[in-house]
Structure formats: C-alpha cells, structure tokens
Amino acid sequence: MRFLIHQESRQGGRKTNQDRVAYSYSRDALIMAVADGMGGHLHGEIAAHIAVKFLIEAFQSQARPLLEDPHRFLLDSITNAHLAILNYAEARNLPETPRTTFVACVIQEGSACWAHVGDSRLYLIRDGHVESVTKDHSRVQQLVDIGRVREEAVANHPDRNKVYNCLGQINLPRIETSRRTPLRRGDTVLLCTDGMWGALSTRTIVEAVLRDDILKATPALLNTAEARAAGDGDNLSAIGLSWLGDDALDPMVPQSISTRTMQMSDVATQTAGFGDDTTRDFLSDDEIERAIEEIRGAIHGGGGAGAA
C-alpha cells in the first residue's frame, strides 16, 4: 500500500480536549479511528480514549497482515469498546457512564469499509465531489430526513448537538457500516469530529482537497474551522488520507507512506489528542488496560459480544 496521511486534534475553544484520534497500519491493512467524547456527560474524554485504544489494539493483534473480515472486525471491536466503557464506569462506580461518538475506517486489498456511531463523520471524496458521507445519528438529521430542515442548515441548527446514538449509552449502540468500497488512486478519505465539519460546508471541504495535497488540506480545514468558531468552538479533530494505490505499481510520492518493506508481523501506530493532562489525572493506562482485558476475557470465554 502507498498513501499520504495526516491527523491532528485541537482543543478549540474548550477547556480540555475530549477528542481522540489514531491510525495504525500493517503491511496490507490500515485502520483510522476518530472519537469525540461527549461533553454533556461525565468524562467524555475517557470514553473516547478507551474506544480508540480498544480498536487500535484489536487491529494490532488481528491484522497479521490482513484482517480476516473488516466488516465483522468493525462491528465486534466497536461493540466491545462500548462494553469496555461500561465496564470501566462500573468498576469506578461512576454516577454516569462516559460517552463518545465514533467513526472508523479499515482499508485493505484496495477497498475501504467504515462504521460510525453518532455524528463523527467520514467523507469519501472522488474527482472533485463527495462520493459518500456518513449520516449523523442526531435529532437534526432526523428532521432533515423528514424534510423539516434543509441539509445546509444543519451546522447552525439549535438541535445539532443532540445525538441519540453513542458508545457508552445504556443500550447497545446501533453501529452503521458501509458496503465494501473499492478505492481509486487519488481518492480522499476524511474522518472528522463535528467540531470541524460543523463549521465547514461540503464545498469548502472539497475545494480544500482539490487545492492542496492532504498533508496541507487537513490542517488548512482545521484552521478554517477554528477561525470561524472565533475562540468559542468545540474540540476539532481529523484524519485525512489520500490513497495512492498498489505500492508495486505506483511511483514514489514525496512524504507518502509505503508498506512494501514491512514484515508480516509489523504494525505502525500514530495517535493524537492523547496528551490531555486532565485525562491523565483521572485515567491511567493500567485502568484502561484492566477494562479492556476484562472484555477480552469475556470474549475468549464465550461470554462477550463478538464471541463465536
């Protein structure tokens, strides 16, 4: 595989950053994950942290170098991340379970498969237009679906932040998945939180991708969104990827990542948004690992979601 990728997470106008972002890749597979901790609930950054960490660790253990079934991997791993959040809250006797929206994408064998819960989005941009975009699990999207709100009015609607589906909720979340989508050279895959897309029109996003490569376009979009929020915006995070195709056939592109020389067992990982001091004061890696290991134990024992 060969691709260009850039990820970034910013605090915006908030006191802390509750977003978490990461990507990981083996020789033949890649995963990207973005989580937006819900500020209206206790310690949303914890839910986001656990969700991203759980998914990336699951990828690291299973992509050797391919995932057996990307669609099933996303469903099982996101469900189990949700259970790990509940497990953590119960172990800490929290009065309320931390919650997060989530979007993730797997790319392998030249195709993408993605899943989301809530209003963190994925855009697939091809030939100067949006080929596909996830549909928000929000109150305002329901109003759009029944024709009471225009799509262009979503970003400024007073109910935009009312999300009805997330990780950490009482019931199992509804995980919406895509079909297997073959990628073409030059396709852009953009995952982002509502702190970014909420300040930008689709046209602005597409024009930025057309104007610059993804290494420049992603931070430029974050800059625009942050400027439009005028110091009063949400956390904003994004991962932008430009697909360059089969590494054996494509010429070298400056700053691109090639996986050709990776060993079968190699996995590389990059994270963003994990340095928040407030989170570190409350949340330790050991505690996260315990929550994750308890879910893994249930899975291997036949009692967890995704068990055979």
C-alpha positions as CSV (number, residue, x, y, z in Angstrom):
1,M,0.0,0.0,0.0
2,R,1.0,3.6,-0.5
3,F,-0.8,6.6,0.9
4,L,-0.5,10.1,2.3
5,I,-2.0,10.7,5.7
6,H,-2.3,13.5,8.2
7,Q,-4.0,13.5,11.6
8,E,-4.5,16.3,14.1
9,S,-6.5,17.1,17.2
10,R,-7.1,20.6,18.6
11,Q,-8.6,21.9,21.8
12,G,-10.5,24.7,20.1
13,G,-12.4,26.9,22.5
14,R,-12.9,24.3,25.1
15,K,-11.1,23.9,28.5
16,T,-9.9,20.4,27.6
17,N,-9.7,18.2,24.5
18,Q,-12.1,15.3,24.6
19,D,-11.3,14.1,21.1
20,R,-9.1,11.1,20.4
21,V,-7.6,10.2,17.1
22,A,-5.3,7.4,15.9
23,Y,-4.3,5.3,12.9
24,S,-2.4,2.1,12.6
25,Y,-1.2,0.0,9.6
26,S,0.3,-3.3,8.9
27,R,1.9,-4.4,5.6
28,D,-1.5,-5.0,4.0
29,A,-4.1,-3.2,6.1
30,L,-4.8,0.2,7.6
31,I,-7.3,1.5,10.2
32,M,-8.2,5.1,11.1
33,A,-10.3,6.0,14.2
34,V,-11.8,9.3,15.5
35,A,-13.7,9.7,18.7
36,D,-15.5,12.7,20.1
37,G,-16.1,12.5,23.9
38,M,-19.5,13.9,24.7
39,G,-19.1,17.0,26.8
40,G,-22.6,16.8,28.2
41,H,-21.7,13.6,30.0
42,L,-19.2,12.9,32.7
43,H,-15.6,12.4,31.5
44,G,-16.4,12.1,27.8
45,E,-12.6,12.0,27.1
46,I,-12.4,8.7,28.9
47,A,-14.9,7.1,26.6
48,A,-13.1,8.5,23.6
49,H,-9.8,7.3,24.9
50,I,-11.0,3.8,25.6
51,A,-12.8,3.5,22.3
52,V,-9.8,4.5,20.2
53,K,-7.3,2.5,22.2
54,F,-9.5,-0.6,22.1
55,L,-10.0,-0.5,18.4
56,I,-6.3,0.1,17.6
57,E,-5.1,-2.7,19.9
58,A,-7.6,-5.1,18.3
59,F,-6.2,-4.1,14.9
60,Q,-2.6,-4.6,16.1
61,S,-3.4,-8.1,17.3
62,Q,-5.5,-9.2,14.3
63,A,-4.0,-7.6,11.2
64,R,-1.2,-10.0,10.6
65,P,-1.0,-8.6,8.0
66,L,-4.7,-8.7,6.9
67,L,-7.9,-8.7,8.9
68,E,-10.0,-11.8,8.2
69,D,-13.2,-9.8,7.8
70,P,-13.0,-6.0,8.0
71,H,-16.8,-5.6,8.3
72,R,-17.0,-8.1,11.2
73,F,-13.9,-6.6,12.8
74,L,-15.5,-3.2,13.0
75,L,-18.8,-4.4,14.3
76,D,-17.2,-6.6,17.0
77,S,-14.5,-4.2,18.0
78,I,-16.8,-1.2,18.3
79,T,-19.3,-3.2,20.3
80,N,-16.6,-4.5,22.6
81,A,-15.2,-0.9,23.0
82,H,-18.7,0.1,24.2
83,L,-18.7,-2.7,26.7
84,A,-15.2,-1.7,27.9
85,I,-16.5,1.8,28.6
86,L,-19.4,0.4,30.6
87,N,-17.0,-1.9,32.4
88,Y,-14.8,1.0,33.3
89,A,-17.6,3.1,34.6
90,E,-18.9,0.2,36.8
91,A,-15.5,-0.5,38.2
92,R,-15.1,3.1,39.2
93,N,-18.7,3.5,40.5
94,L,-19.2,6.5,38.3
95,P,-22.6,8.2,38.7
96,E,-22.8,8.4,34.9
97,T,-21.2,6.4,32.1
98,P,-18.8,8.3,29.9
99,R,-20.0,8.6,26.3
100,T,-18.5,9.2,22.9
101,T,-19.3,9.3,19.2
102,F,-17.1,7.3,17.0
103,V,-16.1,6.7,13.3
104,A,-13.5,4.2,12.0
105,C,-12.4,3.0,8.6
106,V,-10.4,-0.1,7.5
107,I,-8.6,-0.2,4.2
108,Q,-7.2,-3.4,2.8
109,E,-6.9,-5.1,-0.6
110,G,-7.6,-1.7,-2.2
111,S,-11.1,-1.3,-0.6
112,A,-12.5,0.7,2.3
113,C,-15.0,-0.3,4.9
114,W,-16.2,2.0,7.6
115,A,-18.5,2.3,10.6
116,H,-19.8,5.1,12.8
117,V,-21.9,5.8,15.8
118,G,-23.2,9.3,16.4
119,D,-22.2,12.4,14.5
120,S,-18.5,12.0,13.9
121,R,-18.2,11.7,10.1
122,L,-16.4,10.1,7.2
123,Y,-16.2,11.7,3.8
124,L,-15.1,9.8,0.6
125,I,-14.1,12.5,-1.9
126,R,-13.5,11.5,-5.5
127,D,-13.0,13.5,-8.7
128,G,-14.0,16.8,-7.0
129,H,-17.2,15.7,-5.4
130,V,-18.3,13.8,-2.3
131,E,-18.8,10.2,-3.3
132,S,-20.1,9.2,0.1
133,V,-20.6,10.6,3.6
134,T,-21.9,9.1,6.8
135,K,-25.3,10.1,8.1
136,D,-25.4,11.6,11.6
137,H,-27.3,9.8,14.3
138,S,-28.7,13.1,15.6
139,R,-32.0,14.8,16.1
140,V,-31.4,17.4,13.4
141,Q,-30.6,14.6,10.9
142,Q,-33.9,13.1,11.6
143,L,-35.5,16.5,10.8
144,V,-33.5,16.6,7.6
145,D,-34.8,13.1,6.7
146,I,-38.4,14.1,7.0
147,G,-37.9,17.3,5.1
148,R,-38.3,19.8,8.0
149,V,-34.7,21.1,7.9
150,R,-32.5,21.7,4.9
151,E,-29.1,20.0,4.8
152,E,-27.3,23.3,4.5
153,A,-29.0,24.5,7.8
154,V,-27.7,21.5,9.9
155,A,-24.5,23.2,11.1
156,N,-26.4,26.2,12.7
157,H,-29.5,24.3,14.0
158,P,-30.0,24.6,17.8
159,D,-30.5,20.8,18.0
160,R,-27.3,19.9,16.1
161,N,-25.6,18.5,19.2
162,K,-28.5,16.3,20.3
163,V,-27.0,12.8,19.5
164,Y,-29.3,9.8,20.1
165,N,-26.7,7.0,19.4
166,C,-23.3,6.7,21.0
167,L,-20.8,4.5,22.8
168,G,-21.3,4.3,26.5
169,Q,-25.1,4.6,26.4
170,I,-27.3,2.2,28.4
171,N,-28.4,0.1,25.4
172,L,-26.1,-1.4,22.8
173,P,-25.3,1.3,20.2
174,R,-26.5,1.0,16.6
175,I,-23.4,0.6,14.6
176,E,-23.9,1.7,11.0
177,T,-21.5,0.2,8.5
178,S,-20.7,0.8,4.8
179,R,-20.5,-1.6,2.0
180,R,-17.1,-2.6,0.7
181,T,-16.0,0.3,-1.4
182,P,-13.1,-0.1,-3.9
183,L,-10.7,2.9,-3.8
184,R,-9.2,4.7,-6.8
185,R,-5.9,6.4,-6.9
186,G,-6.4,10.0,-5.8
187,D,-9.4,9.2,-3.6
188,T,-9.5,11.1,-0.3
189,V,-10.9,9.6,2.9
190,L,-11.6,12.2,5.6
191,L,-12.7,11.3,9.2
192,C,-13.6,14.2,11.5
193,T,-15.5,15.3,14.6
194,D,-18.4,17.8,14.4
195,G,-16.1,20.5,15.7
196,M,-14.6,20.5,12.2
197,W,-17.4,19.6,9.9
198,G,-19.9,21.8,11.8
199,A,-18.0,24.9,10.8
200,L,-17.5,24.0,7.1
201,S,-19.6,23.5,4.1
202,T,-19.2,20.4,1.9
203,R,-18.0,22.7,-0.8
204,T,-15.3,24.2,1.4
205,I,-14.1,20.7,2.3
206,V,-13.9,19.5,-1.4
207,E,-12.2,22.7,-2.5
208,A,-9.5,22.3,0.1
209,V,-8.8,18.8,-1.0
210,L,-8.7,19.9,-4.7
211,R,-6.4,22.8,-3.9
212,D,-3.7,21.0,-1.9
213,D,-2.5,17.6,-1.1
214,I,-4.0,16.0,2.1
215,L,-0.9,16.9,4.2
216,K,-1.8,20.6,3.7
217,A,-5.5,20.3,3.2
218,T,-6.3,18.7,6.5
219,P,-4.6,21.4,8.7
220,A,-6.0,24.1,6.4
221,L,-9.5,22.8,7.0
222,L,-8.9,22.7,10.8
223,N,-7.5,26.3,10.6
224,T,-10.6,27.5,8.8
225,A,-13.0,25.8,11.2
226,E,-11.1,27.1,14.2
227,A,-11.1,30.7,12.8
228,R,-14.8,30.6,12.1
229,A,-15.5,29.5,15.6
230,A,-13.8,32.7,16.8
231,G,-12.4,31.1,20.0
232,D,-15.8,29.7,21.0
233,G,-15.8,26.4,19.1
234,D,-15.7,22.7,20.1
235,N,-12.7,20.4,20.0
236,L,-11.9,19.7,16.4
237,S,-10.0,16.7,15.0
238,A,-9.5,15.0,11.7
239,I,-7.6,12.3,9.9
240,G,-7.2,12.9,6.1
241,L,-5.9,10.2,3.8
242,S,-5.0,10.3,0.1
243,W,-5.0,6.8,-1.5
244,L,-2.1,6.2,-3.9
245,G,-2.9,2.6,-4.6
246,D,-0.9,-0.5,-5.2
247,D,2.6,0.2,-4.0
248,A,4.1,-2.2,-6.6
249,L,2.6,-0.1,-9.4
250,D,2.7,3.5,-8.1
251,P,5.7,5.7,-8.3
252,M,7.2,7.3,-5.2
253,V,5.3,10.3,-3.9
254,P,7.2,12.7,-1.5
255,Q,6.2,12.2,2.1
256,S,4.0,9.2,1.3
257,I,4.0,6.0,3.4
258,S,4.8,2.7,1.7
259,T,4.2,-0.6,3.5
260,R,6.1,-2.7,0.9
261,T,9.1,-3.4,3.1
262,M,7.2,-4.1,6.3
263,Q,7.4,-7.6,7.8
264,M,4.3,-9.8,8.1
265,S,4.1,-9.0,11.9
266,D,5.0,-5.3,11.8
267,V,2.4,-2.7,12.8
268,A,2.9,1.0,13.0
269,T,0.6,3.3,15.0
270,Q,0.2,7.1,15.4
271,T,-2.1,8.8,17.9
272,A,-3.3,12.3,18.5
273,G,-5.3,14.0,21.3
274,F,-3.9,11.7,24.0
275,G,-1.9,14.3,25.9
276,D,-4.6,16.0,27.9
277,D,-3.4,16.5,31.4
278,T,-6.9,16.4,32.9
279,T,-7.5,13.0,31.4
280,R,-4.2,11.7,32.7
281,D,-5.0,12.8,36.2
282,F,-8.2,10.7,36.2
283,L,-7.4,7.9,33.8
284,S,-4.3,5.7,33.9
285,D,-3.2,3.3,31.2
286,D,-3.3,0.5,33.7
287,E,-7.0,1.2,34.4
288,I,-7.8,1.3,30.7
289,E,-5.9,-2.0,30.2
290,R,-7.9,-3.6,33.0
291,A,-11.2,-2.6,31.4
292,I,-10.1,-3.9,28.0
293,E,-8.6,-7.1,29.4
294,E,-11.9,-7.9,31.2
295,I,-13.8,-7.6,28.0
296,R,-11.2,-9.7,26.2
297,G,-11.5,-12.3,28.9
298,A,-15.3,-12.4,28.4
299,I,-14.8,-12.7,24.6
300,H,-12.3,-15.6,24.8
301,G,-14.5,-17.3,27.4
302,G,-17.5,-17.1,25.0
303,G,-19.5,-14.5,27.0
304,G,-18.8,-11.3,25.2
305,A,-20.0,-9.5,22.1
306,G,-18.4,-10.9,19.0
307,A,-17.7,-14.3,20.6
308,A,-18.3,-17.3,18.4
